């Protein structure tokens, strides 16, 4: 796939909606010590993931960024092994 990867980072709002173990159905989800979730998804899944997050519960903050090129290159090299 030639789709650009995106990183969606969000901080859940108040309430129990997002458990520590919450996972997006669309991509690899990690929770940081500060409580923020980070999901790496193909670009075409950004809307689906955003809707999934907002359906799950309140969100205090959300950002969507391109995956840094060096990360993409590192993944390509890792895939060759």
Backbone as CSV, one residue per row, in Angstrom:
resi,resn,N_x,N_y,N_z,CA_x,CA_y,CA_z,C_x,C_y,C_z
1,UNK,0.815,-1.200,0.000,0.000,0.000,0.000,0.848,1.249,0.000
2,UNK,0.472,2.214,-0.855,1.202,3.460,-0.904,0.627,4.497,0.032
3,UNK,-0.324,4.079,0.875,-0.970,5.047,1.763,0.001,5.547,2.821
4,UNK,-0.034,6.839,3.059,0.784,7.403,4.128,0.230,6.965,5.473
5,UNK,1.149,6.688,6.373,0.705,6.360,7.726,0.505,7.637,8.519
6,UNK,-0.449,7.587,9.429,-0.724,8.715,10.307,-0.612,8.253,11.753
7,UNK,-0.296,9.208,12.613,-0.292,8.948,14.045,-1.389,9.811,14.657
8,UNK,-2.357,9.155,15.284,-3.420,9.862,15.991,-3.104,9.763,17.477
9,UNK,-2.987,10.917,18.126,-2.730,10.943,19.565,-3.903,11.637,20.235
10,UNK,-4.432,11.026,21.289,-5.521,11.703,21.979,-5.456,11.465,23.483
11,UNK,-5.971,12.462,24.186,-6.068,12.398,25.641,-7.546,12.248,25.986
12,UNK,-7.916,11.129,26.634,-9.331,10.943,26.981,-9.820,12.037,27.928
13,UNK,-11.082,12.378,27.793,-11.711,13.314,28.715,-12.079,12.598,30.010
14,UNK,-12.759,13.297,30.905,-13.137,12.690,32.176,-14.096,11.529,31.967
15,UNK,-14.030,10.553,32.864,-14.942,9.427,32.778,-14.209,8.136,32.479
16,UNK,-14.905,7.017,32.633,-14.277,5.694,32.531,-14.318,5.100,31.125
17,UNK,-14.647,5.901,30.107,-14.900,5.332,28.774,-13.687,4.599,28.211
18,UNK,-12.494,5.151,28.449,-11.296,4.553,27.879,-10.513,3.811,28.957
19,UNK,-10.576,2.479,28.930,-9.774,1.682,29.856,-8.307,1.762,29.449
20,UNK,-7.417,1.438,30.385,-5.978,1.427,30.068,-5.672,0.506,28.893
21,UNK,-6.492,-0.518,28.722,-6.238,-1.535,27.702,-7.011,-1.275,26.413
22,UNK,-7.660,-0.082,26.300,-8.450,0.204,25.101,-7.595,0.094,23.851
23,UNK,-8.149,-0.541,22.822,-7.457,-0.683,21.545,-8.386,-0.230,20.421
24,UNK,-7.825,0.521,19.467,-8.579,0.811,18.258,-8.712,-0.465,17.430
25,UNK,-9.829,-0.610,16.743,-9.985,-1.759,15.837,-9.188,-1.553,14.547
26,UNK,-8.680,-0.354,14.336,-8.106,-0.012,13.032,-6.579,0.063,13.023
27,UNK,-5.953,0.020,14.184,-4.501,0.167,14.182,-3.894,-0.140,15.524
28,UNK,-2.572,-0.180,15.540,-1.807,-0.486,16.749,-1.966,0.662,17.746
29,UNK,-2.445,0.344,18.922,-2.753,1.353,19.939,-1.815,1.202,21.124
30,UNK,-1.236,2.306,21.563,-0.369,2.285,22.742,-0.821,3.370,23.705
31,UNK,-0.730,3.076,25.004,-1.061,4.104,25.995,0.211,4.532,26.712
32,UNK,0.444,5.831,26.768,1.632,6.372,27.429,1.361,6.574,28.919
33,UNK,2.431,6.806,29.674,2.309,7.010,31.119,1.465,8.234,31.464
34,UNK,1.431,9.210,30.549,0.652,10.426,30.825,-0.833,10.249,30.488
35,UNK,-1.213,9.027,30.073,-2.612,8.741,29.801,-3.029,8.942,28.362
36,UNK,-2.117,9.468,27.542,-2.457,9.673,26.133,-2.373,8.354,25.375
37,UNK,-3.281,8.186,24.435,-3.252,7.036,23.535,-2.647,7.458,22.203
38,UNK,-1.863,6.572,21.595,-1.293,6.808,20.279,-1.667,5.631,19.379
39,UNK,-2.232,5.945,18.218,-2.648,4.912,17.271,-1.982,5.198,15.936
40,UNK,-1.317,4.183,15.379,-0.708,4.315,14.044,-1.631,3.642,13.047
41,UNK,-2.071,4.397,12.053,-3.027,3.871,11.070,-2.678,4.342,9.665
42,UNK,-3.095,3.581,8.645,-2.997,4.092,7.274,-3.858,5.341,7.129
43,UNK,-3.434,6.241,6.273,-4.127,7.511,6.108,-5.618,7.374,5.837
44,UNK,-5.986,6.331,5.061,-7.408,6.209,4.706,-8.277,5.791,5.900
45,UNK,-7.647,5.391,7.014,-8.414,4.982,8.202,-8.591,6.099,9.219
46,UNK,-8.039,7.283,8.932,-8.065,8.360,9.926,-9.492,8.729,10.328
47,UNK,-10.384,8.854,9.347,-11.759,9.241,9.653,-12.441,8.165,10.485
48,UNK,-12.258,6.904,10.106,-12.875,5.794,10.840,-12.393,5.755,12.287
49,UNK,-11.088,5.954,12.486,-10.541,5.917,13.840,-11.044,7.107,14.654
50,UNK,-11.082,8.283,14.037,-11.574,9.470,14.741,-13.012,9.256,15.201
51,UNK,-13.846,8.687,14.323,-15.240,8.422,14.685,-15.314,7.391,15.811
52,UNK,-14.475,6.357,15.716,-14.442,5.311,16.741,-14.104,5.907,18.108
53,UNK,-13.087,6.784,18.133,-12.669,7.415,19.389,-13.811,8.257,19.962
54,UNK,-14.410,9.092,19.108,-15.433,10.016,19.592,-16.709,9.292,20.004
55,UNK,-16.966,8.129,19.404,-18.107,7.312,19.829,-17.844,6.660,21.187
56,UNK,-16.577,6.391,21.486,-16.247,5.667,22.716,-16.436,6.552,23.945
57,UNK,-16.012,7.819,23.842,-16.152,8.679,25.005,-15.591,10.057,24.750
58,UNK,-15.676,10.922,25.771,-15.186,12.298,25.612,-13.668,12.333,25.468
59,UNK,-13.208,13.288,24.678,-11.776,13.443,24.404,-11.369,14.871,24.756
60,UNK,-10.304,15.006,25.553,-9.842,16.332,25.956,-9.001,16.985,24.861
61,UNK,-8.291,16.143,24.082,-7.362,16.680,23.092,-7.086,15.593,22.065
62,UNK,-6.981,15.972,20.792,-6.656,14.997,19.756,-5.803,15.662,18.691
63,UNK,-4.767,14.955,18.231,-3.921,15.458,17.145,-3.710,14.338,16.138
64,UNK,-3.543,14.730,14.881,-3.279,13.778,13.805,-2.053,14.273,13.054
65,UNK,-1.029,13.420,12.972,0.222,13.808,12.331,0.650,12.747,11.339
66,UNK,1.470,13.150,10.378,2.123,12.174,9.517,3.185,11.436,10.316
67,UNK,3.330,10.139,10.032,4.436,9.396,10.626,5.733,9.960,10.045
68,UNK,6.720,10.272,10.912,7.978,10.822,10.401,8.617,9.890,9.379
69,UNK,9.205,10.476,8.351,9.787,9.685,7.277,10.825,8.699,7.795
70,UNK,11.611,9.104,8.784,12.642,8.193,9.291,12.036,6.937,9.918
71,UNK,10.827,7.071,10.497,10.144,5.899,11.042,9.715,4.952,9.920
72,UNK,9.233,5.542,8.819,8.807,4.735,7.678,10.007,3.977,7.111
73,UNK,11.130,4.675,6.974,12.344,4.054,6.438,12.815,2.924,7.362
74,UNK,12.786,3.169,8.664,13.187,2.145,9.621,12.301,0.910,9.503
75,UNK,11.000,1.119,9.285,10.085,-0.009,9.120,10.385,-0.780,7.850
76,UNK,10.737,-0.064,6.784,11.072,-0.727,5.531,12.293,-1.621,5.710
77,UNK,13.315,-1.098,6.380,14.517,-1.899,6.609,14.220,-3.095,7.509
78,UNK,13.384,-2.884,8.528,13.036,-3.967,9.440,12.303,-5.081,8.692
79,UNK,11.509,-4.683,7.690,10.713,-5.665,6.943,11.576,-6.516,6.033
80,UNK,12.803,-6.061,5.745,13.670,-6.807,4.822,14.377,-7.962,5.508
81,UNK,14.423,-7.939,6.820,15.195,-8.965,7.543,14.548,-10.332,7.389
